[in-house]
Amino acid sequence: MNPLDMRQIAFLGLGAMGLPMARNLVRAGFKLHVTVHRDPGPADELRKLGAEVHDSPAGAIAAAGAIISILPEDRQMLQVLLADEVLAEVREGQLLLEMTSGSPGAMKEVAEAYAAKQAHVLDAPVSGGTIGAEKGTLTVMAGGSDVALEMAQPILEAMAQTVHRIGAIGAGKAVKAINQMLAAVHMLAASEAIALSERLGVNLDALQKVIGSSSGGSWMFANKAQAIAERNFQPGFKLNLMKKDIGIALQEGKGQPLPVASQAFQLYEMAAKENGELDFAAVSRVIRE
């Protein structure tokens, strides 16, 4: 096997987003190299689809030309990608697609370490939620060189519908933080709209049709109104992770007044005390219950 074969991918992070993204790569003909973190279920599922399961992230990286990481937050991203045994396996010409919703600073730290090994890096967080991950219709916010983006294009096409070139390393993470800040606020607005519609006796289907073609429409209302109304908070993108992402936006914007995002963060903090492991639509509980 050519160690720099870009169809051989080490995929690190098989959570609610990562697992369906990995499935789409397998369906597109890529050979995945994965490892077990806590739950063996996702790795076992991918093994049945043809993936190779390794004892460690370092083992997966040693067998691959490309690396994809989509981890919960900065801490795991730095622990996994900058571990001595992992860096020892990173080779000249390898490609890292770093898709974690993390901070620009952590992304730059990882990129610097991989550049020292003469690997290519693309800062490539995604948007579209678990629905987009399953359907392969994600939006990618790509920061990095033209070379890295060109190398990554065939891989991204298996997982995403839209790829936006944002700028340099760190720009992808910055735009993702802004996107998450907006998504968090829109979720709260959608929750208030559902609460008011219930008080006024408005039919939800009719409301969605009207709002969907009106100025008050949003992706969040279109895709999450039913879940809010039905109190269906089966974990997709977890509330704890959304709280973390708003925190990144606030930290990056330190010194810049962000009153709406600051208020949203307080409400997510309140909701996370009992609902942190549920879908982030559960933030509606602070409004409707």
PEQUIVEN-V533479 format. One record per residue. N is the residue number from 1. RES is the residue in three letters. D_CENTER is the distance of its C-alpha to the mean C-alpha in whole Angstrom. Layout:
# PEQUIVEN-V533479
((N	RES	D_CENTER) (N	RES	D_CENTER))
This chain:
# PEQUIVEN-V533479
((1	MET	30) (2	ASN	30) (3	PRO	27) (4	LEU	26) (5	ASP	25) (6	MET	22) (7	ARG	22) (8	GLN	21) (9	ILE	18) (10	ALA	17) (11	PHE	14) (12	LEU	13) (13	GLY	10) (14	LEU	11) (15	GLY	10) (16	ALA	9) (17	MET	6) (18	GLY	8) (19	LEU	11) (20	PRO	12) (21	MET	10) (22	ALA	13) (23	ARG	15) (24	ASN	15) (25	LEU	16) (26	VAL	19) (27	ARG	20) (28	ALA	20) (29	GLY	22) (30	PHE	20) (31	LYS	21) (32	LEU	19) (33	HIS	20) (34	VAL	18) (35	THR	19) (36	VAL	19) (37	HIS	18) (38	ARG	19) (39	ASP	19) (40	PRO	21) (41	GLY	20) (42	PRO	17) (43	ALA	19) (44	ASP	22) (45	GLU	21) (46	LEU	19) (47	ARG	23) (48	LYS	24) (49	LEU	23) (50	GLY	24) (51	ALA	22) (52	GLU	23) (53	VAL	22) (54	HIS	23) (55	ASP	24) (56	SER	22) (57	PRO	19) (58	ALA	22) (59	GLY	24) (60	ALA	21) (61	ILE	21) (62	ALA	24) (63	ALA	24) (64	ALA	22) (65	GLY	22) (66	ALA	18) (67	ILE	16) (68	ILE	12) (69	SER	10) (70	ILE	7) (71	LEU	8) (72	PRO	8) (73	GLU	10) (74	ASP	12) (75	ARG	15) (76	GLN	14) (77	MET	12) (78	LEU	16) (79	GLN	18) (80	VAL	17) (81	LEU	17) (82	LEU	20) (83	ALA	22) (84	ASP	25) (85	GLU	25) (86	VAL	22) (87	LEU	23) (88	ALA	26) (89	GLU	25) (90	VAL	23) (91	ARG	26) (92	GLU	27) (93	GLY	25) (94	GLN	22) (95	LEU	19) (96	LEU	15) (97	LEU	12) (98	GLU	10) (99	MET	6) (100	THR	6) (101	SER	5) (102	GLY	9) (103	SER	12) (104	PRO	14) (105	GLY	17) (106	ALA	15) (107	MET	14) (108	LYS	18) (109	GLU	19) (110	VAL	17) (111	ALA	18) (112	GLU	22) (113	ALA	22) (114	TYR	21) (115	ALA	23) (116	ALA	26) (117	LYS	26) (118	GLN	26) (119	ALA	22) (120	HIS	20) (121	VAL	17) (122	LEU	14) (123	ASP	12) (124	ALA	9) (125	PRO	6) (126	VAL	5) (127	SER	6) (128	GLY	8) (129	GLY	7) (130	THR	9) (131	ILE	12) (132	GLY	10) (133	ALA	9) (134	GLU	13) (135	LYS	14) (136	GLY	13) (137	THR	13) (138	LEU	9) (139	THR	10) (140	VAL	10) (141	MET	11) (142	ALA	13) (143	GLY	15) (144	GLY	18) (145	SER	21) (146	ASP	22) (147	VAL	23) (148	ALA	19) (149	LEU	18) (150	GLU	21) (151	MET	21) (152	ALA	17) (153	GLN	18) (154	PRO	19) (155	ILE	16) (156	LEU	14) (157	GLU	16) (158	ALA	16) (159	MET	12) (160	ALA	12) (161	GLN	15) (162	THR	14) (163	VAL	14) (164	HIS	15) (165	ARG	17) (166	ILE	16) (167	GLY	19) (168	ALA	19) (169	ILE	17) (170	GLY	15) (171	ALA	15) (172	GLY	12) (173	LYS	10) (174	ALA	13) (175	VAL	12) (176	LYS	9) (177	ALA	11) (178	ILE	13) (179	ASN	11) (180	GLN	10) (181	MET	14) (182	LEU	15) (183	ALA	13) (184	ALA	14) (185	VAL	18) (186	HIS	18) (187	MET	17) (188	LEU	20) (189	ALA	22) (190	ALA	21) (191	SER	22) (192	GLU	26) (193	ALA	26) (194	ILE	26) (195	ALA	28) (196	LEU	31) (197	SER	31) (198	GLU	32) (199	ARG	35) (200	LEU	36) (201	GLY	36) (202	VAL	34) (203	ASN	33) (204	LEU	29) (205	ASP	30) (206	ALA	32) (207	LEU	30) (208	GLN	27) (209	LYS	29) (210	VAL	30) (211	ILE	27) (212	GLY	25) (213	SER	28) (214	SER	29) (215	SER	28) (216	GLY	26) (217	GLY	23) (218	SER	19) (219	TRP	17) (220	MET	16) (221	PHE	20) (222	ALA	20) (223	ASN	17) (224	LYS	17) (225	ALA	21) (226	GLN	22) (227	ALA	20) (228	ILE	21) (229	ALA	25) (230	GLU	25) (231	ARG	23) (232	ASN	21) (233	PHE	18) (234	GLN	17) (235	PRO	14) (236	GLY	11) (237	PHE	8) (238	LYS	11) (239	LEU	13) (240	ASN	13) (241	LEU	10) (242	MET	10) (243	LYS	13) (244	LYS	12) (245	ASP	10) (246	ILE	13) (247	GLY	15) (248	ILE	14) (249	ALA	15) (250	LEU	18) (251	GLN	19) (252	GLU	18) (253	GLY	20) (254	LYS	23) (255	GLY	26) (256	GLN	25) (257	PRO	26) (258	LEU	23) (259	PRO	25) (260	VAL	23) (261	ALA	19) (262	SER	22) (263	GLN	23) (264	ALA	20) (265	PHE	19) (266	GLN	22) (267	LEU	22) (268	TYR	18) (269	GLU	20) (270	MET	23) (271	ALA	21) (272	ALA	19) (273	LYS	22) (274	GLU	23) (275	ASN	20) (276	GLY	17) (277	GLU	16) (278	LEU	16) (279	ASP	14) (280	PHE	13) (281	ALA	16) (282	ALA	18) (283	VAL	19) (284	SER	21) (285	ARG	24) (286	VAL	25) (287	ILE	26) (288	ARG	27) (289	GLU	29))
